[in-house]
Amino acid sequence: MSVVLSTAPVPVSDRADFWQDAVSRTFVPLNVVLHEEAPTAATIVSRQVGFLQVSTVTAGPQTVTRSPRMIARDGKETLSLTLLHRGIAERSQDGRDAVVWPGQFSLSDSRRPFSKALRQAFSLTAFHFPRSVLGVTDLELQSVTATPFGQDEALSALLAGHLKRLDKIAESVAAGQADRLATVTCDLLACVIQERHGRLAPQEPASVKAMLFRIKEYTLQHLADPDLSLVAIASAHHVSLRYVHKLFETEGVTAARWILQQRLERCRQELARNTSYAPNVATVAHNWGFSSATHFSRVFRLAYGVSPREFQATAYECSR
């Protein structure tokens, strides 16, 4: 269901204040300066696709800014991807200035000051979502804010086409598919950002090793959690799932296999411990994140050639 905010029924003298409030409530608190003495009618039509808010804006010339004071006051951590349909946008953020033309899209991060000037009547669609759902690092994101993306690169063209289609069908997306579609959109955007960042500032091997080290340390601290997943690991480090896979590829092992090896090794150590009583195999498995004792026994035998109970009995005999 669409939410429509329009200045059309509002007296011309009150439109600037109404529009300021409408823009800030739809996105994040912003300062809006209209460049018409008698502001023309403006509208925002918003639809929700899962966690993705899709808002089409049609209005006259204006400048929008987000100041450090606004950031400190509301603390929202959101991103806005703006696909321009008509007009020309002048974007500024993170020390960059860019001109965005119709058919191109650009990004704004609510956590840092930015400005957007539209000096003529315009139409755009803004895709607004939490920063936490985008699996890229802050370094990658900051390298591409206030940067135009268009049809000149394969991934950007793919995403632009996807955004245009999503804009058209947003209101008719079934509730059961909405989150999945929103996730696909963010995954595509993450690919675009990482591809552009990779060309602008190729990662040094040292930083790759440092990220892999941090991910391994985090994973080891959470091995006992049966709900630990690669998605959760990627999210905790603000990188994409694809990037996590590529990090482990540098060591010739899959991420899932490495986690399984770490869990099995800790179970093996606990089963071999020389104590006055033999720890229960199912308890040991549960302590290290295995939700099924049967599954644990199967993968333990595959790894070590014996069942957990057989290994435990042998370790006990050797310790006597």
Secondary structure, DSSP 8 states (H G I E B T S, - for coil): --EEEESTTS-GGGHHHHHHHHHHHHSS--EEEE--SS----EEEEEEETTEEEEEEEE-SEEEEE-HHHHHHH---EEEEEEEEES-EEEEETTEEEEE-TT-EEEEETTS-EEEEE-S-EEEEEEEEEGGGS-S-HHHHHTTTT--B-TTSHHHHHHHHHHHHHHHHGGG--HHHHHHHHHHHHHHHHHHHHHHHHHHS---HHHHHHHHHHHHHHHHHTTT-TT--HHHHHHHTT--HHHHHHHHHTTTS-HHHHHHHHHHHHHHHHHT---SS---HHHHHHHTT-S-HHHHHHHHHHHHSS-HHHHHHHHHHHH-
